[in-house]
Amino acid sequence: MPATIIPTLRYRDAQAAIDWLGRAFGFTPQAVHRDESGGIAHAQLVLGDAMIMLGTHRPDAFGALQTVPDGPVTQSPYIVVADADAHHARASAAGAVVVLPLKTEDYGGRGYSCRDPEGHLWNFGTYDPWAA
């Protein structure tokens, strides 16, 4: 059976993150579940075949294990896009902070890395390791 990896993220303002991730990166909500105070308990966003899950950072059992960025991060998603230049332009226009500029890699593909408004690191590029 194949495995599916879905990155999970926590945000201080998950609703603002959902809105921004749509504008900047093209994600669309697949499911959004609110908690009793109106915050985001759990959300699933999709971009093509890619999915991320996110929620509001809170002091619960999972929050003790995963927090919001405060400097360098230990993991970051890489998402394959058809046109890295167009994606870069869209993300930049929405305020993404580009930390590694658009570049054609020696191993193939073109991509860039950026941070969202809460500091999560994202990588987008045309390199598809699954392509034949």
Buried (B, 14 or more C-beta within 10 A) or exposed (E): EEEEEEBEBBBBBBBEBBEBBBBBBBBEEEEBEBEEEEBBBBBBBBBEEBBBBBBBBBEEEEBEEEEBBEEEEEEBBBBBBEEBEEBBEBBBEBEBEEEEEBEEEEEEBBBBBBBBBBBBBBBBBBBEEEEE
